[in-house]
């Protein structure tokens, strides 16, 4: 059995582990007990190495995902939401708006939404009635339209360092090098030091290694029926399919959540059935529709006239 390492070696090992796990130096700052040395001190230092300061979390409201997240969504540091395509950005943004409401966004502590101009051109700008529908006071939103990604990153760092926003949202496309492991580390530590959350909404990007301890993959889910109005085919609350792709303690999972705007919280929901009516799309090459499609369209129009296929927004 090897000799017990001295204090200098232990400090070196601590620092190496801290850098690998991207923890701040204060994680290890537990005072040494006086009068201890040798094996007893080694046991104390081993316990110190396993110590991780508890970060504040915001409960989403649905017990299953809160448990999987270690109590809730982190209220400090960098987190990430990833959607597969730009057209899925609405689901990611809706989830972020609901998070801002849960985090207490208000005119005095707003949601700061930052995005490069090109991203906003593709994905769209905020819509005031839509904000209200999600329960967010439009006066609690500060919109920052940056000319370049570098400007957006600078604005996100400054917002995080100020500690003023309830949530800083940085919306980007794909996998920019500026938000890789090295590029995201600075943003993570600035927000963690300020004790406020920063959320990167990545549109159309693949999963990659970043400094964010938490990464969620989101997509829109079929909305359920409105309770009490099931026969009238009314759409229910906004629904999200959420997958935990990365977490601080390694717990993963998939969840189906709905946003209850009246109670300002997420609820666990049963997976709703897909649309029962057929959704038709004409061939991409513009050729004539098949006989099956023509018959369905004719039945819809009562057979009074020849139905032509129509394009629909995907």
N, C-alpha and C positions, 0 to 999 in steps of 0.2 A: 504493500500500500504506500503510495507516495506521501511526501511530507505535506503538511498543511500550508497552503500559500500564504504569503505575508500580505499585509494591508495594501501595499503598492500593487501587487499582482491582482488582488481582488478588485481594486479600483480600476485597473486596466481592463479586466474582464467585464466589469459593470459597464464601462464606457463603450466597449465593443458591442455588447448586447444591446445597449441603448441605441446605438447607431443602426444596428441591423433591424430592430423593431421600430425605429423612428420615434422613440420616446423622448420627451424633454428631459433635461438634466435633473430637474426637480423630482422626477419619479424616484430617484435613488437617494434623495436627501433625507434619510431617516437618521436621527442623531445616534452616535455611538454611545452605548451604555458604559459608564465609567466602571473600572475594576474588572473588566472582562477581557480575556485574551485566549489564545490557543483554540482548542476545539469548541469551547463555549461561544467564543466570539464568531467562529466559523458558522455555527448553527444560527446565530442571530443574523449574520450577514446573508445566509442562505434564505432565511425568511424575508429579509429586506428585498432580495432580488425578486421574490415572488409578489412583492407588494406593488399594486397598481392603484393609483388614486382614483376614486370613483368620480366619473364625469356626470354632470347633470344630464338628465334625459327628459324628453317630453313624451308622455304616453299618447299613442295614436287613438286609443279608445277601444281597439279590438284586442282582446286578451292574448290570442294565439300569436299574432305578430309581435305584440309588445314583449311577450316572453322570449320569442326568438331573437329579438333585438337587444336582449339583456335589460329589459325594463321600458324601452321606448327609443325614440329617435334622438340622436346626440344633439345636445344644445350647445356644443362647442366643437370646433374643428371642422374639417372638410368631409363632406359626404358627396355621393355621386348617384345620379339617376341616369340610366342609359335606355334609350329607345332605339328600336331597330332601324326605323326610317324617319325621314323628316315629317311625313304625314302622321306619324305617331306622336309628334311633338305635342299635340293638344292634350294627350293623356298625361304626358310627363309634366306639362305646365299646370294642368288641373290639379295633379297631385301636389305640386309645389305650392300652388295657391292655398290648398287646404292645409298644408303644413304651416304656412305663414299664419293662417288663422289660428291653428292650434298653438303656435308659438306666441300669440298675443300681438300680432301686427296692429299698429295703430298710427295715427298721424304723428305722434311723438316718437314712436319706435317703429319705423315703417319696414315694409318689404322693399329692398333695393334690388331691382331687376336690371341686370347689365347684359348687353349683347352687342356684338359687332353688327354694323349696318347690314352686311350681306346676310347674316342669319335672320334678322328681322324681316328682310325683304322676302326670303323664302318661306318663313314660318308664320309671319304675320305679327301685328301689333296688338296690344291689349284692347279689349272691348269693354267699355264701362258697364253695360248691363250684365255682361258675363261675369265680371268681377263681383258685382252685387249678388248674382245668382249663387256664387260660391261662398258668399258670406264675408267677402273682403270689402271693407270701406275703400272706395277709390282714392280717398284722401290719404290712405295708408300705403300708397304705392309711389315709389320714386323710380322713374324710368331713366336709364342711362343708355343712350345710343352712341356707341363708340365707332370711330371710323375704321379702326383696325383691331385685330385680335389682341395685339400688344397693349393697345390703349384700354381694352376691356379688362385685361388681366391687371393692369395697374389700378384701374378703378376698383376692381374687386379686392385687391390687397389693401387699398386705402380704406374702403368701407369696412373690411374685416378689422383692420387695426383700430379704427375709431371706436368699435364696440357699440355704435349707435343703432344699427338695424336690428330688428327682430330676426330677420333672415336676409342674407345676401345670396341672390340667385344669379349665377353666371351661366348663360346659355351659349353653347358652342355647337359646331358641326364636326362630325367625324372624330379623328384622333390627332389633333394638332400636337406637334412636338413640344410646344410650350407648356402643355399640360401632362407631360409624361411624368415618370417617377421624380426626376430632378425638378422639373418645372412646377409640379403640384406641391412639393414638400414645403416650399416657402409659404404658399397660400394656406396650407394646413396649419403650420405653426403660428402664423400671424392670427388666424381666427381662434385657434386654441388658446393662445396667450390672452387674447381679448375676452375669451369666454363667450363667444357668440358663434352661431353656426353659419357656414358657407356651403351652399349646395351647387354643384356643377350639373347642369342638365345637358347631356351629350346626345345630340341627334344623329342617328345613323352611324354611330361609332361602334367599333368592336370592343370587347372586354380587354383591357390591358392593365398592366401593373402601374398603380399610382399610389400616392401617399394617403389617399382616402381610406380610412379603416372600414367604411361601409359603402357598398355599391348595390343598388337596386336596379333590376331590369323591369321595365313597365310596358304595358300595352293596354289599350282600351278593352273592356269586357262588356258583353251584352248586359244592358240594363234590365233590372227586374221590373215587375209590375208595381204600380202604386197600390199599397195596401188599402183594401176596401173598394178599389175601382178596377179589379182584375178584368171584368167583362168588357171594359171600355178601351182596352189596348193603350192605356196611357203609359208613357215611359217613366220609369222610376228614377232613383237617384243615380248620379254618376258612378260608374263602376270601373274598377281597375284590377287587372291581373298583375300581381306583384311577385317577383322572385328575388329572394336575397341571394346575390351572387358572391358576395364577400362580406364578412363581418369580423369584428374584433376578436371574438372568441371562436370563430370557425363555424358557427351554427348557420345552416342554410334552410331554405324552405320556400314553398309556393303558397300564395294566399289570394283569395278573391275578396276584395274590399269594396264597400260602398261608402260614399261621403254623405253623411247625414248633416245637411246644412242647418237644420233647425237645432240640433243638439251640438253642432260644431265638433263633430268627432267622426272617426272612421268606425264602421261596424263590419263584422265578419258576415259575409253573405253566401248563400248557396249559389252555385254556378248557374246562371240563367240559361235557358234554352236559346238557341240561335233563332234568327228570324224564320217564321214559318212559311212566309211567302217566298217564291223563287225570286232571286235577284239576277237579272239577265244582262249580259253585255254582248255587243256585236263582235264579230271576229275582228282582230287587229288589222287584217289586210283589207277590210271593207267589203269582203265578199258577202253574198246573200246569206241570210240567217238559215239555220237548219229547219227542217219541217217541224221538229219538236218545239223549237223556240217560236216559230210562226204560229203554231197552234195555241201555245200558251198566251201569246200576245193577242191573238184573235179572240180567245175566250175572255180575256180581260176587257176587250173593247166591245164585247157582245156580238162580234161577227158582223157589225154593220159596215165596216170598211176594212180594207187591208191595212194591217198594222205594220209600221216600220219600226225597226229596232232603234232605240235611243241610247246615247252614251250616258253614263252615270258617273258621278264623281266617286273616285275610289278613296 
